[in-house]
Amino acid sequence: MVVRTPDRPQAGVIRVTVPLGERAYDVLVGAGARDELAALLPTTAKRAAIVTQEPVGVKVDTGREQSVFMVPDGEEAKSIPVVEELCRAFAGFGLTRADVVVGVGGGVVTDLAGFAASVYLRGVAVAHVATTLLAQVDAAIGGKTGVNLPEGKNLVGSFWQPAAVVCDTETLASLPPRQLASGRGEMAKYEFLGVPGLGSLPMEEAVAACVACKVEVVGADERETSGRRALLNYGHTLAHALETAGHYDILHGEAVAIGLVFAARLAHRMELIGEERVQAHEQVVSSFDLGYELPAGSRAEELITLMGRDKKAVEGLTFVLDGPQGLSVRPGIDPDVVGQVLLEMGAR
C-alpha cells in the first residue's frame, strides 16, 4: 500500500514500508526526499561511508561524520576487485559495525555499496539514495546485491536489506535521455506485474506504484524461496545475457525491454498466450519509447549458453513466462524452441 506521509515538510513525499517484521524499513519517494536521509539512518551510526560515482553529482547530508568513496563508472565497476577496494577504504576510514554505508547513485552503485556493506565486518548497515529511474523503481529496493563475473551478470552477491531507501525524483531531471529511457524499460515490466497505466501517472506516483508492487512481493518472498519474487525478473533472463554478450554496451532497461517481448514470443511459441498478448507486450514497450529488436550481431548459441547460467535456473533453461494464469516460473524450456524464437527476432 502506498501512503502519503502526513508529517513530512515536503509536499508530495510518499512513504512505502517494506514489511519485514523487525527489519522493516521505509522507502521515501518524491522531490526533495533526500533531505530526510539523516533521520532514516541507524541511530547507532557515528560515521557514514558515502559510495558514489563522479558523474552522479548528488550531495547528501547524513548528519554524521562522513567520507565519500568514488567507484568507477559503468557496469564494469561491479567487480570483486572494486569491492575489495571499498572494504579496504572503509577500514581506513574507521568504519565499525555500528556505522552505515550509504549508496548514492544508480543500480551499479546500490549493488556495489550493498554487497560491500554485507561482507565488510560480516555486515554493516546500508542505506540507498537512488538517483536514477531504474534504481528508484527496482535496483535499490529489496536487498539484492551483487557483482558480475566474466561468465555472467550478478553471479556473486547476497541478500542484504537496507535500513532505508530514498528516491528523490529531483535527481531524475539531470539524467541523460538514454539513462531515463533505460529506467522506463524496467518500469515497463511492472505493467505485467499488475501495475497498468504507469505512463499516464505523474513521475512521483509512477515510481511509488512500482515501489509498492516490488515491496509487496519482497515482503511475501524475501529470498525467492517460494518463487514469487522470481517473477520480478520478468524479461531479465535474456536481458542479462544481452548485457554480458554485449559487454554492457546495452543498458539494463534497454535489454529488459527486448527481454519482455522475447518472453512473450516464447510463451506464444509454447502456446501459453495468444498473438494479441504478444502485441500487448510490444505496445507497452513501444509506449515507453523503447525498441525490442535484438542488437546487431546477436548469436543465438551464445545467448542460450549465457541464459543457462541465470541465477534462477535450477533445471535447464528457466524463464518467467506469461500464461493463462498470469506470470509463472517455468524451468526446463527446450533450447531448440528458445533458439527458434531468437532467430525469428534476428539472431544468427
Sequence and secondary structure as in RCSB ss.txt:
>XXXX:A:sequence
MVVRTPDRPQAGVIRVTVPLGERAYDVLVGAGARDELAALLPTTAKRAAIVTQEPVGVKVDTGREQSVFMVPDGE
EAKSIPVVEELCRAFAGFGLTRADVVVGVGGGVVTDLAGFAASVYLRGVAVAHVATTLLAQVDAAIGGKTGVNLP
EGKNLVGSFWQPAAVVCDTETLASLPPRQLASGRGEMAKYEFLGVPGLGSLPMEEAVAACVACKVEVVGADERET
SGRRALLNYGHTLAHALETAGHYDILHGEAVAIGLVFAARLAHRMELIGEERVQAHEQVVSSFDLGYELPAGSRA
EELITLMGRDKKAVEGLTFVLDGPQGLSVRPGIDPDVVGQVLLEMGAR
>XXXX:A:secstr
  EE TT SSTT EEEEE  GGG EEEEEETTGGGGHHHHS TT SEEEEEE TTT      SSEEEEEE  SSG
GG SHHHHHHHHHHHHHHT  TTSEEEEEESHHHHHHHHHHHHHGGG  EEEEEE SHHIIIIITSSSEEEEEET
TEEEEEEEE   SEEEEEGGGGGGS HHHHHHHHHHHHHHTTTT   GGGS HHHHHHHHHHHHHHHHHH TTSS
SSSGGGGGTTHHHHHHHHHHTTT S HHHHHHHHHHHHHHHHHHTTSS HHHHHHHHHHHHHTT      TT  H
HHHHHHHTT TT SSSEEEEE  TTS EEEEEE HHHHHHHHHHTT  
